[in-house]
Amino acid sequence: MANIKGGRAARKRDRQNAKANKRNSAVKSRLHSAHKKLFKNADAGKTDEAAKELIDFVSGLDKAVKKGIITKNTANRKKSRAQLRLNKALAAAKAAPAAEAAK
């Protein structure tokens, strides 16, 4: 607990901030892990797994926005970039068999 000048209310606010910080850190950590899994699967060409991870990632972002942990614009930017990465992986997976057939 921080050394805060003030009375009982200041100490209570400090406790509340510590609790919220812990909760917000846990949510952000889960989002970061889901983001890494999604991009790892997309880059490896595992598009079906990446599509499932995208659903979980987007759901987590929406929940974080609802709880006020991240802003709406940040969530929309992350969703857009994740979808672009998945689309790029899907296009690469589609083009790979066509390229092999042409040989």
DRENKE-731885 format. One record per atom (N, C-alpha, C): residue in three letters; x, y, z; residue number from 1; atom name. Coordinates in Angstrom, 2 decimals. Layout:
<pts>
{pt ALA; {X; Y; Z}; NUM; CA}
...
</pts>
This chain:
<pts>
{pt MET; {0.84; -1.17; 0.00}; 1; N}
{pt MET; {0.00; 0.00; 0.00}; 1; CA}
{pt MET; {0.88; 1.23; 0.00}; 1; C}
{pt ALA; {0.48; 2.20; -0.77}; 2; N}
{pt ALA; {1.26; 3.43; -0.90}; 2; CA}
{pt ALA; {1.15; 4.27; 0.37}; 2; C}
{pt ASN; {2.17; 5.07; 0.60}; 3; N}
{pt ASN; {2.16; 5.97; 1.75}; 3; CA}
{pt ASN; {1.41; 7.23; 1.34}; 3; C}
{pt ILE; {0.12; 7.24; 1.64}; 4; N}
{pt ILE; {-0.75; 8.31; 1.20}; 4; CA}
{pt ILE; {-1.10; 9.21; 2.38}; 4; C}
{pt LYS; {-0.94; 10.51; 2.15}; 5; N}
{pt LYS; {-1.36; 11.46; 3.16}; 5; CA}
{pt LYS; {-2.88; 11.56; 3.09}; 5; C}
{pt GLY; {-3.50; 11.53; 4.19}; 6; N}
{pt GLY; {-4.95; 11.63; 4.22}; 6; CA}
{pt GLY; {-5.51; 10.61; 5.19}; 6; C}
{pt GLY; {-6.77; 10.53; 5.18}; 7; N}
{pt GLY; {-7.43; 9.70; 6.16}; 7; CA}
{pt GLY; {-7.89; 8.37; 5.61}; 7; C}
{pt ARG; {-8.99; 7.95; 6.18}; 8; N}
{pt ARG; {-9.54; 6.64; 5.88}; 8; CA}
{pt ARG; {-9.94; 6.52; 4.41}; 8; C}
{pt ALA; {-10.51; 7.55; 3.84}; 9; N}
{pt ALA; {-10.97; 7.50; 2.45}; 9; CA}
{pt ALA; {-9.81; 7.30; 1.48}; 9; C}
{pt ALA; {-8.68; 7.93; 1.76}; 10; N}
{pt ALA; {-7.52; 7.78; 0.89}; 10; CA}
{pt ALA; {-6.98; 6.35; 0.94}; 10; C}
{pt ARG; {-6.99; 5.77; 2.11}; 11; N}
{pt ARG; {-6.51; 4.38; 2.23}; 11; CA}
{pt ARG; {-7.47; 3.42; 1.53}; 11; C}
{pt LYS; {-8.77; 3.70; 1.64}; 12; N}
{pt LYS; {-9.76; 2.86; 0.96}; 12; CA}
{pt LYS; {-9.58; 2.96; -0.56}; 12; C}
{pt ARG; {-9.39; 4.17; -1.04}; 13; N}
{pt ARG; {-9.20; 4.37; -2.48}; 13; CA}
{pt ARG; {-7.96; 3.63; -2.97}; 13; C}
{pt ASP; {-6.93; 3.62; -2.15}; 14; N}
{pt ASP; {-5.71; 2.89; -2.49}; 14; CA}
{pt ASP; {-5.98; 1.40; -2.60}; 14; C}
{pt ARG; {-6.77; 0.87; -1.67}; 15; N}
{pt ARG; {-7.13; -0.55; -1.72}; 15; CA}
{pt ARG; {-7.95; -0.85; -2.98}; 15; C}
{pt GLN; {-8.88; 0.01; -3.31}; 16; N}
{pt GLN; {-9.71; -0.18; -4.49}; 16; CA}
{pt GLN; {-8.87; -0.14; -5.77}; 16; C}
{pt ASN; {-7.93; 0.79; -5.82}; 17; N}
{pt ASN; {-7.05; 0.89; -6.99}; 17; CA}
{pt ASN; {-6.20; -0.36; -7.15}; 17; C}
{pt ALA; {-5.70; -0.89; -6.04}; 18; N}
{pt ALA; {-4.87; -2.10; -6.10}; 18; CA}
{pt ALA; {-5.69; -3.28; -6.62}; 18; C}
{pt LYS; {-6.93; -3.39; -6.15}; 19; N}
{pt LYS; {-7.80; -4.49; -6.58}; 19; CA}
{pt LYS; {-8.13; -4.37; -8.07}; 19; C}
{pt ALA; {-8.46; -3.15; -8.52}; 20; N}
{pt ALA; {-8.79; -2.94; -9.93}; 20; CA}
{pt ALA; {-7.57; -3.19; -10.81}; 20; C}
{pt ASN; {-6.40; -2.77; -10.34}; 21; N}
{pt ASN; {-5.16; -2.97; -11.10}; 21; CA}
{pt ASN; {-4.90; -4.46; -11.30}; 21; C}
{pt LYS; {-5.11; -5.23; -10.26}; 22; N}
{pt LYS; {-4.90; -6.68; -10.35}; 22; CA}
{pt LYS; {-5.87; -7.31; -11.34}; 22; C}
{pt ARG; {-7.13; -6.90; -11.27}; 23; N}
{pt ARG; {-8.16; -7.44; -12.16}; 23; CA}
{pt ARG; {-7.88; -7.04; -13.61}; 23; C}
{pt ASN; {-7.55; -5.77; -13.83}; 24; N}
{pt ASN; {-7.27; -5.29; -15.19}; 24; CA}
{pt ASN; {-6.03; -5.95; -15.77}; 24; C}
{pt SER; {-5.02; -6.17; -14.96}; 25; N}
{pt SER; {-3.79; -6.82; -15.43}; 25; CA}
{pt SER; {-4.08; -8.25; -15.87}; 25; C}
{pt ALA; {-4.95; -8.94; -15.15}; 26; N}
{pt ALA; {-5.29; -10.32; -15.51}; 26; CA}
{pt ALA; {-6.00; -10.36; -16.86}; 26; C}
{pt VAL; {-6.93; -9.43; -17.08}; 27; N}
{pt VAL; {-7.67; -9.39; -18.35}; 27; CA}
{pt VAL; {-6.72; -9.06; -19.50}; 27; C}
{pt LYS; {-5.85; -8.07; -19.29}; 28; N}
{pt LYS; {-4.90; -7.70; -20.34}; 28; CA}
{pt LYS; {-3.94; -8.83; -20.65}; 28; C}
{pt SER; {-3.55; -9.59; -19.64}; 29; N}
{pt SER; {-2.66; -10.72; -19.84}; 29; CA}
{pt SER; {-3.33; -11.80; -20.70}; 29; C}
{pt ARG; {-4.61; -12.07; -20.41}; 30; N}
{pt ARG; {-5.35; -13.05; -21.21}; 30; CA}
{pt ARG; {-5.48; -12.58; -22.65}; 30; C}
{pt LEU; {-5.73; -11.30; -22.85}; 31; N}
{pt LEU; {-5.83; -10.75; -24.20}; 31; CA}
{pt LEU; {-4.51; -10.89; -24.94}; 31; C}
{pt HIS; {-3.43; -10.59; -24.25}; 32; N}
{pt HIS; {-2.10; -10.68; -24.87}; 32; CA}
{pt HIS; {-1.80; -12.12; -25.28}; 32; C}
{pt SER; {-2.14; -13.08; -24.42}; 33; N}
{pt SER; {-1.91; -14.49; -24.73}; 33; CA}
{pt SER; {-2.75; -14.94; -25.93}; 33; C}
{pt ALA; {-4.01; -14.52; -25.96}; 34; N}
{pt ALA; {-4.88; -14.88; -27.08}; 34; CA}
{pt ALA; {-4.37; -14.26; -28.38}; 34; C}
{pt HIS; {-3.87; -13.05; -28.31}; 35; N}
{pt HIS; {-3.31; -12.36; -29.47}; 35; CA}
{pt HIS; {-2.10; -13.11; -30.00}; 35; C}
{pt LYS; {-1.21; -13.53; -29.10}; 36; N}
{pt LYS; {-0.02; -14.26; -29.52}; 36; CA}
{pt LYS; {-0.37; -15.60; -30.15}; 36; C}
{pt LYS; {-1.34; -16.32; -29.56}; 37; N}
{pt LYS; {-1.76; -17.61; -30.12}; 37; CA}
{pt LYS; {-2.33; -17.44; -31.52}; 37; C}
{pt LEU; {-3.17; -16.42; -31.67}; 38; N}
{pt LEU; {-3.80; -16.15; -32.96}; 38; CA}
{pt LEU; {-2.75; -15.88; -34.03}; 38; C}
{pt PHE; {-1.81; -14.99; -33.75}; 39; N}
{pt PHE; {-0.81; -14.61; -34.75}; 39; CA}
{pt PHE; {0.15; -15.77; -35.01}; 39; C}
{pt LYS; {0.45; -16.55; -33.99}; 40; N}
{pt LYS; {1.34; -17.70; -34.16}; 40; CA}
{pt LYS; {0.70; -18.73; -35.09}; 40; C}
{pt ASN; {-0.58; -19.03; -34.86}; 41; N}
{pt ASN; {-1.28; -20.00; -35.71}; 41; CA}
{pt ASN; {-1.46; -19.47; -37.14}; 41; C}
{pt ALA; {-1.76; -18.19; -37.26}; 42; N}
{pt ALA; {-1.94; -17.60; -38.59}; 42; CA}
{pt ALA; {-0.63; -17.64; -39.37}; 42; C}
{pt ASP; {0.48; -17.32; -38.72}; 43; N}
{pt ASP; {1.78; -17.32; -39.41}; 43; CA}
{pt ASP; {2.24; -18.72; -39.75}; 43; C}
{pt ALA; {1.82; -19.71; -38.95}; 44; N}
{pt ALA; {2.21; -21.09; -39.20}; 44; CA}
{pt ALA; {1.32; -21.75; -40.26}; 44; C}
{pt GLY; {0.27; -21.06; -40.68}; 45; N}
{pt GLY; {-0.61; -21.62; -41.70}; 45; CA}
{pt GLY; {-1.72; -22.49; -41.15}; 45; C}
{pt LYS; {-1.89; -22.50; -39.84}; 46; N}
{pt LYS; {-2.97; -23.27; -39.21}; 46; CA}
{pt LYS; {-4.21; -22.39; -39.17}; 46; C}
{pt THR; {-4.86; -22.26; -40.32}; 47; N}
{pt THR; {-5.93; -21.28; -40.45}; 47; CA}
{pt THR; {-7.18; -21.66; -39.66}; 47; C}
{pt ASP; {-7.49; -22.96; -39.57}; 48; N}
{pt ASP; {-8.69; -23.35; -38.82}; 48; CA}
{pt ASP; {-8.53; -23.03; -37.33}; 48; C}
{pt GLU; {-7.34; -23.29; -36.78}; 49; N}
{pt GLU; {-7.08; -22.97; -35.38}; 49; CA}
{pt GLU; {-7.04; -21.46; -35.17}; 49; C}
{pt ALA; {-6.47; -20.75; -36.13}; 50; N}
{pt ALA; {-6.39; -19.30; -36.04}; 50; CA}
{pt ALA; {-7.79; -18.67; -36.07}; 50; C}
{pt ALA; {-8.68; -19.25; -36.86}; 51; N}
{pt ALA; {-10.06; -18.73; -36.93}; 51; CA}
{pt ALA; {-10.75; -18.89; -35.58}; 51; C}
{pt LYS; {-10.52; -20.02; -34.91}; 52; N}
{pt LYS; {-11.11; -20.22; -33.57}; 52; CA}
{pt LYS; {-10.50; -19.23; -32.58}; 52; C}
{pt GLU; {-9.21; -19.03; -32.68}; 53; N}
{pt GLU; {-8.54; -18.08; -31.78}; 53; CA}
{pt GLU; {-9.04; -16.65; -32.03}; 53; C}
{pt LEU; {-9.35; -16.33; -33.27}; 54; N}
{pt LEU; {-9.86; -14.99; -33.59}; 54; CA}
{pt LEU; {-11.18; -14.75; -32.87}; 54; C}
{pt ILE; {-12.04; -15.74; -32.86}; 55; N}
{pt ILE; {-13.33; -15.61; -32.18}; 55; CA}
{pt ILE; {-13.12; -15.35; -30.69}; 55; C}
{pt ASP; {-12.22; -16.12; -30.07}; 56; N}
{pt ASP; {-11.94; -15.93; -28.65}; 56; CA}
{pt ASP; {-11.32; -14.56; -28.39}; 56; C}
{pt PHE; {-10.42; -14.14; -29.26}; 57; N}
{pt PHE; {-9.73; -12.86; -29.11}; 57; CA}
{pt PHE; {-10.71; -11.70; -29.21}; 57; C}
{pt VAL; {-11.58; -11.74; -30.21}; 58; N}
{pt VAL; {-12.56; -10.67; -30.40}; 58; CA}
{pt VAL; {-13.53; -10.63; -29.22}; 58; C}
{pt SER; {-13.94; -11.79; -28.74}; 59; N}
{pt SER; {-14.83; -11.84; -27.59}; 59; CA}
{pt SER; {-14.17; -11.22; -26.36}; 59; C}
{pt GLY; {-12.90; -11.55; -26.15}; 60; N}
{pt GLY; {-12.17; -10.99; -25.02}; 60; CA}
{pt GLY; {-12.02; -9.48; -25.13}; 60; C}
{pt LEU; {-11.76; -9.00; -26.34}; 61; N}
{pt LEU; {-11.66; -7.55; -26.54}; 61; CA}
{pt LEU; {-12.97; -6.86; -26.23}; 61; C}
{pt ASP; {-14.07; -7.42; -26.71}; 62; N}
{pt ASP; {-15.37; -6.82; -26.46}; 62; CA}
{pt ASP; {-15.70; -6.79; -24.97}; 62; C}
{pt LYS; {-15.35; -7.84; -24.27}; 63; N}
{pt LYS; {-15.59; -7.87; -22.81}; 63; CA}
{pt LYS; {-14.73; -6.84; -22.10}; 63; C}
{pt ALA; {-13.49; -6.68; -22.55}; 64; N}
{pt ALA; {-12.60; -5.70; -21.93}; 64; CA}
{pt ALA; {-13.12; -4.28; -22.16}; 64; C}
{pt VAL; {-13.69; -4.03; -23.34}; 65; N}
{pt VAL; {-14.26; -2.72; -23.61}; 65; CA}
{pt VAL; {-15.46; -2.48; -22.70}; 65; C}
{pt LYS; {-16.28; -3.50; -22.56}; 66; N}
{pt LYS; {-17.48; -3.39; -21.73}; 66; CA}
{pt LYS; {-17.12; -3.09; -20.27}; 66; C}
{pt LYS; {-16.01; -3.66; -19.81}; 67; N}
{pt LYS; {-15.57; -3.43; -18.44}; 67; CA}
{pt LYS; {-14.76; -2.14; -18.28}; 67; C}
{pt GLY; {-14.44; -1.49; -19.40}; 68; N}
{pt GLY; {-13.71; -0.23; -19.34}; 68; CA}
{pt GLY; {-12.21; -0.40; -19.20}; 68; C}
{pt ILE; {-11.69; -1.57; -19.53}; 69; N}
{pt ILE; {-10.26; -1.84; -19.38}; 69; CA}
{pt ILE; {-9.48; -1.27; -20.56}; 69; C}
{pt ILE; {-10.04; -1.39; -21.76}; 70; N}
{pt ILE; {-9.44; -0.77; -22.94}; 70; CA}
{pt ILE; {-10.52; 0.05; -23.64}; 70; C}
{pt THR; {-10.09; 0.96; -24.50}; 71; N}
{pt THR; {-11.06; 1.81; -25.19}; 71; CA}
{pt THR; {-11.60; 1.09; -26.43}; 71; C}
{pt LYS; {-12.74; 1.59; -26.89}; 72; N}
{pt LYS; {-13.41; 1.00; -28.05}; 72; CA}
{pt LYS; {-12.53; 1.08; -29.29}; 72; C}
{pt ASN; {-11.87; 2.21; -29.49}; 73; N}
{pt ASN; {-11.04; 2.37; -30.68}; 73; CA}
{pt ASN; {-9.85; 1.42; -30.67}; 73; C}
{pt THR; {-9.26; 1.22; -29.51}; 74; N}
{pt THR; {-8.14; 0.28; -29.38}; 74; CA}
{pt THR; {-8.60; -1.13; -29.74}; 74; C}
{pt ALA; {-9.75; -1.52; -29.21}; 75; N}
{pt ALA; {-10.28; -2.85; -29.49}; 75; CA}
{pt ALA; {-10.57; -3.01; -30.98}; 75; C}
{pt ASN; {-11.17; -1.99; -31.59}; 76; N}
{pt ASN; {-11.48; -2.06; -33.02}; 76; CA}
{pt ASN; {-10.22; -2.17; -33.86}; 76; C}
{pt ARG; {-9.18; -1.44; -33.48}; 77; N}
{pt ARG; {-7.91; -1.50; -34.21}; 77; CA}
{pt ARG; {-7.31; -2.90; -34.11}; 77; C}
{pt LYS; {-7.32; -3.46; -32.90}; 78; N}
{pt LYS; {-6.75; -4.80; -32.71}; 78; CA}
{pt LYS; {-7.55; -5.86; -33.47}; 78; C}
{pt LYS; {-8.88; -5.72; -33.47}; 79; N}
{pt LYS; {-9.73; -6.66; -34.22}; 79; CA}
{pt LYS; {-9.43; -6.58; -35.71}; 79; C}
{pt SER; {-9.30; -5.37; -36.21}; 80; N}
{pt SER; {-9.03; -5.17; -37.63}; 80; CA}
{pt SER; {-7.70; -5.79; -38.03}; 80; C}
{pt ARG; {-6.68; -5.54; -37.25}; 81; N}
{pt ARG; {-5.36; -6.08; -37.57}; 81; CA}
{pt ARG; {-5.33; -7.61; -37.48}; 81; C}
{pt ALA; {-6.06; -8.15; -36.51}; 82; N}
{pt ALA; {-6.11; -9.60; -36.37}; 82; CA}
{pt ALA; {-6.83; -10.22; -37.57}; 82; C}
{pt GLN; {-7.93; -9.60; -37.99}; 83; N}
{pt GLN; {-8.68; -10.11; -39.13}; 83; CA}
{pt GLN; {-7.85; -10.02; -40.41}; 83; C}
{pt LEU; {-7.11; -8.93; -40.57}; 84; N}
{pt LEU; {-6.23; -8.80; -41.74}; 84; CA}
{pt LEU; {-5.17; -9.90; -41.76}; 84; C}
{pt ARG; {-4.60; -10.19; -40.62}; 85; N}
{pt ARG; {-3.57; -11.23; -40.54}; 85; CA}
{pt ARG; {-4.17; -12.59; -40.89}; 85; C}
{pt LEU; {-5.38; -12.86; -40.38}; 86; N}
{pt LEU; {-6.03; -14.14; -40.68}; 86; CA}
{pt LEU; {-6.37; -14.21; -42.17}; 86; C}
{pt ASN; {-6.87; -13.13; -42.74}; 87; N}
{pt ASN; {-7.20; -13.12; -44.17}; 87; CA}
{pt ASN; {-5.96; -13.36; -45.03}; 87; C}
{pt LYS; {-4.84; -12.78; -44.61}; 88; N}
{pt LYS; {-3.58; -12.96; -45.33}; 88; CA}
{pt LYS; {-3.15; -14.43; -45.27}; 88; C}
{pt ALA; {-3.31; -15.05; -44.10}; 89; N}
{pt ALA; {-2.95; -16.46; -43.94}; 89; CA}
{pt ALA; {-3.87; -17.35; -44.78}; 89; C}
{pt LEU; {-5.16; -17.02; -44.81}; 90; N}
{pt LEU; {-6.11; -17.79; -45.60}; 90; CA}
{pt LEU; {-5.78; -17.69; -47.09}; 90; C}
{pt ALA; {-5.41; -16.49; -47.53}; 91; N}
{pt ALA; {-5.06; -16.31; -48.94}; 91; CA}
{pt ALA; {-3.80; -17.09; -49.29}; 91; C}
{pt ALA; {-2.84; -17.10; -48.39}; 92; N}
{pt ALA; {-1.61; -17.85; -48.62}; 92; CA}
{pt ALA; {-1.88; -19.35; -48.66}; 92; C}
{pt ALA; {-2.78; -19.81; -47.79}; 93; N}
{pt ALA; {-3.11; -21.24; -47.78}; 93; CA}
{pt ALA; {-3.85; -21.64; -49.04}; 93; C}
{pt LYS; {-4.67; -20.74; -49.54}; 94; N}
{pt LYS; {-5.41; -21.02; -50.76}; 94; CA}
{pt LYS; {-4.48; -21.01; -51.99}; 94; C}
{pt ALA; {-3.50; -20.12; -51.96}; 95; N}
{pt ALA; {-2.61; -19.99; -53.11}; 95; CA}
{pt ALA; {-1.57; -21.10; -53.16}; 95; C}
{pt ALA; {-1.24; -21.69; -52.03}; 96; N}
{pt ALA; {-0.21; -22.73; -52.00}; 96; CA}
{pt ALA; {-0.59; -23.96; -52.82}; 96; C}
{pt PRO; {-1.80; -24.53; -52.66}; 97; N}
{pt PRO; {-2.16; -25.68; -53.49}; 97; CA}
{pt PRO; {-2.25; -25.34; -54.97}; 97; C}
{pt ALA; {-2.69; -24.14; -55.28}; 98; N}
{pt ALA; {-2.80; -23.73; -56.68}; 98; CA}
{pt ALA; {-1.41; -23.60; -57.31}; 98; C}
{pt ALA; {-0.45; -23.13; -56.54}; 99; N}
{pt ALA; {0.90; -22.98; -57.05}; 99; CA}
{pt ALA; {1.55; -24.35; -57.29}; 99; C}
{pt GLU; {1.24; -25.29; -56.40}; 100; N}
{pt GLU; {1.80; -26.64; -56.57}; 100; CA}
{pt GLU; {1.17; -27.35; -57.76}; 100; C}
{pt ALA; {-0.11; -27.11; -57.98}; 101; N}
{pt ALA; {-0.80; -27.73; -59.11}; 101; CA}
{pt ALA; {-0.30; -27.19; -60.45}; 101; C}
{pt ALA; {0.16; -25.96; -60.45}; 102; N}
{pt ALA; {0.64; -25.35; -61.68}; 102; CA}
{pt ALA; {2.00; -25.89; -62.09}; 102; C}
{pt LYS; {2.74; -26.47; -61.15}; 103; N}
{pt LYS; {4.09; -26.98; -61.46}; 103; CA}
{pt LYS; {4.07; -28.24; -62.27}; 103; C}
</pts>
